[in-house]
Amino acid sequence: MQLANVAVALRPRSAWESVDLGLGMLQQWWRPLYASFGAVFLPVAAACLCIGWYSEQLWLAMLLLWWLKPLYDRVALHVVSRAVFGEVSGLRSTLAQAREWLGTGLIGALLLGRIDMARSFHLPVTQLEGQRGRNRRARRSLLGRRTHGYAVWLTVACLHFEAVFVWSADMLGGLLLPAKAQVGATFWEGLFSGAEMGNVFSISDYLAYAAAVLLVEPLYVAAGFALYLNRRTLLEGWDLEVALRRIAEQRSGAARGIAVAAVALLATALLALAPAGQAQAQSPTVNAAKSPRAEIAEVLKDPEFPHTRETTRWQRRASDAIDTGGKTRDWTWLRALGYAFAKFSEVALWIAAAVLVAFALWWAARMLPRAPLPPRASYRPPPSLFGMELAPESLPDDVPGEVRALLAAGRVREALGLLYRGTLSGLVHGHGIELQASDTEGDALARVRAHGEAATAQYFDVLVVHWQSAAYARRLPASGDVERLLAAYAERFAPGDKA
């Protein structure tokens, strides 16, 4: 990494400001970043879909796509890290340098370090610095101070971004495709209905999740790398080093030579003016052997190297630290307030205990056996329903024949209405389905379905749909549809009517 070629403004930033810097980096280099990321991600996503398709377990495809995220992250970090340091890597160069980002502990990341809540922040330590084993753990610990929590929250936020994208895509599909509920159950319906795991997810769910990963994962990697850059800037003074390097580059070669000569002359003059006795007195100290750790400790004692450490603790404030101006304060009101609060809490506790005992007695009374309830009144069929008379004597003796006569006369709506009225009468008086006068057509359909006769429920469902279309939308069914309904009616209800 050449700090002099850095393409972003290195300066100490807060953690969330660093995350925003990652978004700016993504906006700046989104073309090469998404091109390289997609070139690796899309074939892997297609392979995972094939595995889930042939095994009929789409959840396995989604799990594989999620598990292989460290592979895609290395591609994104390879592109964005080189772009930050002045080398924008295109698709061809990224694929040509695949060994560089594939041989950076990918197997270990997939097997041992997959569950890492700060993955994008820790990845540069492995991929860019090449740290391994104990050195990597120590490096992560050093960089993670005051930053690890923000990296974890970044992971949580990006997971929520993916979830919102997937759920929004699923809801949008439900809005644009009204027939989706008839094709198959949704995720939550399949999950709580006891369906097999392979049938819970659909291909649309997998495609939505793949699109979410494709959009969000580069942002996650860029934001984590920005946190890494900011942490190294704070620890190693990268911003100062970059400024000094750029100042030095602005100097010409002649000016550098003059500066070096001046420094050499000044050092020679100082050595010549120094007293010999002082040099002799200092020589034993200079030559004395000291351990590097002791010398570092002595240097760090100077005020130029302050140590900052944030701690939080509760400490009782001394009574003499309060300046009362020579007057004693009366704190009896505070004691009275505390006594009143204690009494109020005691009364509230007794009230809560009484309410709890009353609730326990009420619950126990409900659990006790009771006398049997009086028998329910016998069911009386309503005389009419939806404005149609249901009494058998109000119907023609030969309902199918009358319906056919109306159809021959071209009166399709009257024929369908007579068939509907005959069906309602047959359900109530012939099949024993207890329809109420207050029922709607939906309630009537639900009662027929609950009765348990699947064929009758299917016939009634089709009849209600045709009747609603004719009565409310003025869309008459074809004569062939009415003939099929009439044949089903004659099979299920006509014998009872004749009797």
Secondary structure, 3 states (H helix, E strand, C coil): CCHHHCCCCCCCCCHHHHHHHHHHHHHHCHHHHHHHHHHHHHHHHHHHHHHHHHHCCHHHHHHHHHHCHHHHHHHHHHHHHHHHCCCCCCHHHHHHCHHHHHCCCHHHHHHCCCCCCCHHHHHHHHHCCCCCHHHHHHHHHHHHCCCHHHHHHHHHHHHHHHHHHHHHHHHHHHHHCCCHHHHCCCHHHHHHCCCCHHHHCCHHHHHHHHHHHHHHHHHHHHHHHHHHHHHHHHHHCHHHHHHHHHHHHHCCHHHHHHHHHHHHHHHHHHHHHCCHHHHHHHHHHHHCCCCHHHHHHHHHCCCCCCCCCCCCCCCCCCHHHCCCCCCCCCCHHHHHHHHHHHHHHHHHHHHHHHHHHHHHHHHHHHHCCCCCCCCCCCCCCCCEECCEECCHHHCCCCHHHHHHHHHHCCCHHHHHHHHHHHHHHHHHHHCCCCCCCCCCHHHHHHHHHHHCCHHHHHHHHHHHHHHHHHHCCCCCCCHHHHHHHHHHHHHHCHHHHHC
